[in-house]
Amino acid sequence: MSEETKENTGNAVAGIVETLKTNPKVLYGAIGGVVVIMLGLAMGGGGEGEKVKVASIGPGQTVTLENPNGGLSHLTAVPGMQSASEAEENQEVSICVAAGGTRASVEEEQMVGMLPYVKLKVIDGDCQGKTGWTSKVNIKAG
């Protein structure tokens, strides 16, 4: 940085500081502006990443199992938050792990807390003929 640029920068900073000392309303206005911008960013939502779409389904409808994370879909004996590793250890809870693209028929839907789960009867694939629960985000209508 040249000496002239440093001097101009120093004068600008000194001018701003002097304005804030003599007129505190400018400081309050600047703080208010920053708060408004921060609120706008916080309330505006992310926009980053893709939002998971939950299928609109009903009993008897045929759906496709598609884990939004690209993995397998785990079917359990009861609806609820059950990690795959916990369910695999507890064979009473674990029904089957289905690959993406597996077709199933919806039997019922249930909310557990604020999360929707569906009971499915698998039509094809390695889990054919088995019935179990999975999170509703793991299915795609049609």
Order of alpha helices (4+ residues) and beta strands (2+ residues): alpha-alpha-beta-beta-alpha-beta-beta-beta-beta-beta
